[in-house]
Amino acid sequence: MISPNPLVEIPSVRLDRRRAVPLFRQIYHRIRQAILDATLPPGSKLPSSRSLAAQLSTARGTVELAYALLVSEGYAVGRGAVGTVVNPELSTRLLRRGSEPDVRARPQCSDPARVQPKRPFQMGLPALDAFPRKLWARLHARRARSLAAAAMVAQDPDGYAPLRQAIAGYLAISRGIRCSARHVFITAGYQGALGLITRTVLAPGDPVLFENPGYFRAREALALAGAAIVPVPVDSDGLDFDLAIRRAPDARLAVVTPSHQCPLGVMLSLPRRLQLLEWAVRRRAWIVEDDYDSEFRYRDRPIAALKSLDEAGRVLYAGSFSKVLSPGLRLGYLVVPPSELDRFSRVAKLLAPSSSLLDQMVVADFVVEGHFARHLKRMRRLYAERRDALATALRATFGDKLTLEVPPGGMHLIGRLSHRRNIAVLTERAQRAGLNLLASCIMGRSADFALLLSFTNIPVEAARLEAQRLHNLLLS
């Protein structure tokens, strides 16, 4: 007699521990895709968590977490002693139809496990080989097992309270910011914080002062919200405030990266900080402080945030765990002045901008139990070594053909080719290789060919090889 729940082997579940995608999500996405394309038909039994964990050489809790996510989304059901099976109520016909590609849609990769492997100089990625995977999996599994039923129904739209409390404590010590958990909103990364800000304090057509060069995704998000972007040049003291006021005296918002300018790495000087704060008070304008890469300084201690000087409550402070832990978390936070809490809470309830509750719980544990501080200390030491090794290798390989700028902090170097070549050809080669260009951060046309070279994922022993590969790419 045929079993009503035949055990079907899950096709090609392979885990790539080099990726930023958590292992449980890789398992979840593989099984989900197999269900959607009917490779795993409705009613088929999934392997036990113990056997699949042994097959994949991972923790049983990692598999249990993936199964729990599948069950919560309706792809699978738990049958007690029988185990976990693909939801028998799903229609094979509809599943296959839903999995057929839409030829009209632009090509994209919906499965994070299939994302192109990281490139050595890729911007925005922390050192993936140094991520504390075993510890992270243990914290995840512990939280998943103890998740209360009430927590699975709904969550506070402002964010998980213990995480907000942990962030407030961290900011008080490391960034000099005085705030309570009430002032902290958990968001889907920095972009989520920016979305919350634009929907709360910005009206279509409002002028917004924006650093030039600056983070292009933030600029595009502001433009999408209807802002009138006013590009302001950056010099060795940061945003040129006097020019900013001349260009847009009625600006409603200023977006700045004062501790480590994105992407040039300069710091906003104290006189300009005070000017910016005084302007915001006088004009009743807002300052968005993106504390970009502030955790990583190598020549001296991290400086206090602009928000630490904000006595009048005009600074909206945004931070993120993407560069410190993993961009795959999509987890950030926003510190809001007391006078604006009700407005932001109202918008947060409508938009629900915060990330997965389980991820918030794990990050809270990671911070409260001291792992975060230890991880930051390790990363500062590791990045300093990799930064110096790559800078040395690039200078030895390129000689006087490359002028290298080494900011005092951050996660990348800036390289400028000093000899004349076809800029269009160089740009095409660089973009084809996945290299980031300074020109992408500049509003308006620029003939400046400069490379933004991340060093975080280039081990010391690989620096010379990667420098030679870059030389061959650009100068062959």
N, C-alpha and C positions, 0 to 999 in steps of 0.2 A: 504494500500500500504506500502510495506517495505521500510524504509529509505535507501538511497544508502550508507549512512555512519552510520551504527548502532553503538550505544554507547556500548562498551564492557568494563566490569569491569576489571581493572588491577589486576592480581592475586598476593596476598600476598606481597604487598609493605609495608614493615615494616622498620622503621628507628631505628638504634641503635646509640644513641648519645654518647655511650662510646667509639666508634671506632674513629680511626684517619681519616677515610675516610669521606670527607665532605658530608653533607646530600644530596646536589643536585646530587652528583655523585652516591650515593646509589640509589636514585630514577632513575637516568639515566640508571644505570646498570640493575636494575630490569625490566624496560620497554624494554630496548634493548634486554634482554634475552627472554622476552615474545614474542617479534617480531621475533627473530631468530628461536624460536621453534614453531612459528605459533600459539601460544596461543592467540596472538593478530594478526589476519589475516590482509592482505593488505586492506586498505579502511576503517578499523574500526576506530571509533572516540574515541579519548582519552578524559577523563574527563576534564572539565575546570580547569584551574590552581587554581581558587578560591575553587572549590569543593574538589579537591585533597588535597590542602593545609589544608582545614578544616578537612578532613578525617585523615590526617597524623599529625595534630597539629603542623604544621610548617608554616613558612612565605610563602606567595604567591610568593614572588620573588625567593625563593628557587626552587619551582616547575617550574616557568618560565625559570629559568636558565637551569634546566634539559631538558625542552622541547626545548629550543634554541639549546642545544648541540645535541639533537636527530635530529633536523631539519638540522643543519649544516652538519651532517654526512650522511644525506639522509635516515634515518630511518623513518622520519615523514615529513609532509608538513603542512604549515599553510594555512588555508582556510578562513581567515578573520573572518566574523561573524559566520561562521560554526564552527570554532575552529580548533584544531590540529588533524590530522588523520594520521594513519599509511600509509606510502607511497603506493598508489594504484599500482604503477608500479613494486613493488617487486613481485617476484614469490614465491608462497607458497611452491612449490616443491623444488626450489633451497634453500629456507630458511631452510627447514627441513633437507635437505641434508647437508647444511653447519653446522647445529647444532648437527649432529650426532657425537658422540665421536670417536676419532681416537684411536683404541685399541693399535696401535703401539707407540703412544706418551706416555711419562711418565705422571703419574697422576699429575695434578696441578689444582689450583683454579684460574680461570680467573676472577671471580667476587669478587672484594674487599669486598663487603658486606658479603661474606661468609667466610672470613678469620677467622681462629680460634681466639676466644677472647683472649685478652691480658692476660699474666700470670703475677702474682705479681712481680717477680724478673726479668722480661724480659728486656734485654739490648736494648739500642738504642731508647727507647720511652720516650718522655717527659710526664708530668702528663696530661693524657687525660681528667681527670675530671676538670682540671683547664684551659682548652683551652677556649678562649673567643668566644664561638659559636655564640651567638646572634649578637655580634659586627661583626664577620667574615661574617655571612650571610647577614647582612645589607650592608657591604662594597661590597660584591660580587654582590648583587642585584643592587646596585647603579651603579657599573661599567658595568654590563651586559646591563642595560637599556640605558646607554649612549655610548655604543660601536659604534664607527664610522664605516662606511662601508669600508673605506680605511684600517682600522686596521684589518679587517677580511680577507683581501686579502693576506697580507704577513707581516712579522715583521722583524726588524733588527736582523740578525743572531748573532750579538754581545750581544743582549738583549735590553729590554725596557729602553730607555734612562733615564726617571725619576727614575727608580729603581736603575740604575747604579750610578746616581748622589746621591741618598739617601744612598747607601752603601758606597760610597766614603766619604761622610760626617760622617757617623757613625764610619768608621774605623779611620778617623783622630782623633776623640775625644776619642774613647774607646780603640784603639789599637796602637795609635801613628804612623799610616801609612800615609805618604804623597802621595796622588795620586789623579787623577782627574777621572771623569766618563769615559774618553777615555780608561783608563787603566783597567777598570773592564769589565769582560765578564760574562754573566749570563749562568749558566750551569745546567744540570739535576743532581743536587746534587753533592756531593764530587766525586762520581765515574765518573760523567760526566766531571768534571774538570780534573780528572786524565786521562780520555780518550783523552781529548783535548791536554793535555801536552804530552802524549806518542806519539801522531800522529804528533806533531810539532817539538819536540826537541830530540826524542829518536829513535835510529835505532836498529833493531833486533841484539841481541848479546851484546848490551852495558851493562857494569856492573852497577848495581844500589845498593847503600848502603841502607839497610833497617833495621829498629830497630827490635830486637828480644828479647822479644815478640813485636808484632806489629799487626796492624789491618789486619786480614787475607784476607778480601775482596780486599783491596788495593794491597796486595801482589799477590793475584791471578790475578788481573787485569793487573798488571805489567808483570807477567809471560806470560799471554795471549798475551801481546803486543810484546813478544820476548825478554824481559829484562833478563839479567843474575843476579838473585837476590843474593846479598851478605849479609847474616845475620850478624848483629853487636849487641853484647850484650849491655844491658842497666843496668847501676848501679844507685846509688843515685844521680849522677850528669847528668843523661841522657845518650844519646848515647856515647859509649866509642870511642872517635874520633881517638885516637892514634892507637887502634887496627883496626879501620876501614881503615885507610890509609895503614897499613901493609898488610891487606887482599886484598885491591883493590886500589892500588895507581893510577890506570887509570880510576877510576869510572867516569861515565858521569853524574850521577844523585844521589842525596841523598834525601831520603824521611824521614822527621822527624816530630814529634809532640812536639815541644819545650816547649809550655806553660803548657801542661798537658799531659804527655806521655800516649799513648794508649797501654796497659790498666793499667800500674802500677801507673800512676798519678804523677810521679816525674817531676821536671822541669829541662830543659837543662841549665846548669850553664853558667854564662857570659863568663868565659874563653873558654869554649867549643863552645859557640856561635861565638865568635870572631875567633877561630881556623877554624870553619866550613866555615865562610864567607871568610877568607883569602885563604883557600884551593880552594873554588869555583872561586875566582878571578884568582888565580895562574894557575889553570888547565882549566879555562874557562868551568867549570862544572856548573850544575844547582842544586839548592836546592828547593825542594817542601816542603813548610811549611803548614802542615795540622793543622789548629788552633783548634784542637780537644777540645771541652768542655771548651774553654777559658772563656766563659761568666760566668761560675759558680765556684766562689771561695768563701770560707766561713770564712777563718781566716784572710784574708787581701784583699786588692784591686787587681783586675786583673792586671797582669804585661804586659808591652809592648811586642808587637810581635817581632819575629826575623826580620821580614821585615822592622821594624822601624830602624834597624841598617844597612840596605842594601844600601850603598852609590853607589856601583858599578852596581847595577841592575842584580843580579844573583839569586834572590829569587822569586819564583812563589808562591804567597800566595793564599791558598784555604780555603774558608769558606762555611758554609751551614746553612740553616734555619731548617734542619731536626730535630735537637735536641732541638731547641728553640721553634719552632711552631709545625710542624708535618712532619714526614718522608714521608707521603703521598703526600706532595707537590712536592717532588723531585726537590727542588730548591736550587741551590748553586751559588757560584761566584768564580771567579779567577782574581787576580790582577797580571797583566803582566808588566814587565819593558818596558819603552818607546822604547827601541831598537828592541823589538820583536813584536810590535803591528801589523805590516803588516803581518808577518808570521802567527800569531794566527788568525787574521781576515780572512786570506785566507782559513785556515783550518776550521774555524767556518762556513764560507759560504758553504763549501762543506758538512759538517757534520750536520749543523743546530742543535747544541747540547742544545740549551736553552729550557726552559719549556714553558708551556701554557702562552700565552700572557695575558689572563685574570687573571691568578694567579699572574703573575708578576705585573700587575696593582694594584691588591688588596694588595700585600705585600708592594708595593711602598707607597700606601695610609696609610697602617698600620704603616710604619716607619715615614713618613713625618708628619703625624698628631699626633705623640707622643705616639701612642698606644704601639709601640714596646718597648720603654724605660720603660714605666710603667709595661708592661708584664714581662720584664726581672727582674725588681725590685721585683715584686710579686713572681716570680719563685725562685729567690735566697732565699727569706725569707721562702717560702714553702719547698724548698728542704733542707734547713738547718734544719728545724724542723723534716722533715721525715727522714733525714739522722741520726740525733742524736737519734730519737726514735727507729729506726731499730737497730742501733748499740747497744743501751742499752738493747733492747729485745733479741738480739742474744747472748750477753754476759751472760745475766741472764738465758737464756734457755740452752745454750751449756756448760757454765762454762769453764773449762780448756780444753774441747774437741775441741774447735774451737779457732784458733788464728785469730783475726780480724785486718785487715789493713784498716785504714780510711784515704784516701788521703785528702789533704787540699782543694780539689775542685772536680769537676766532678759530675757524676750522678750514681756512683756505689761504693760498698765496695768490698774488697777482703777477702774471708774467706778460711783459711787453716785448715783442720782437723789434729789435732796434734797426735791422736792415730793411731796405725797401723791397717789398714783394707784392704780388698781386693780392690785394686785400680780399677780393671776391673769392679767389681760389682758396686762400687760407680759411676764410669763413666757412666755405662749403666743406672743406676737409674736417675742420674742427667740429662742426655740427653733425657731420656724418659719424664721427667718432664719439658723439655724446658729450663733447666738451662744452662747458658754459662760457659764454662770451660776455665781457663787460658791456658791450653794445646793447645786449638784451635788457639791461637795467637802465638805459639812457632814453629819455624822451627826446625825440628829434633825431636827425641823422648824425652819425658819428663815423669818422674815418679812423678812429682809434682802434687798432686791433689788439685787444688785451684778453688774456685767458684767465678765468677764475679756476684755480687748481686746488681742489680739496686734497688734503693729505691724510685724512682720517682712516682710510681703508688701504693705505700703502704701508706695509710693515717695513721696518728699518732695512731689513735684508733685501727687500725688493725695490728700494728707492732708485738705485742705479739702473736697473733693468727698465723700470717704467720711464725714467728720464730719457733713456736711449730710444725707447719706443716712441715717445712724444717727439723727440728730435727727428726720427725717421718719418713720422707722419707729416710734420710741418715743413721740413726742409729738404725732403727728397725731391 
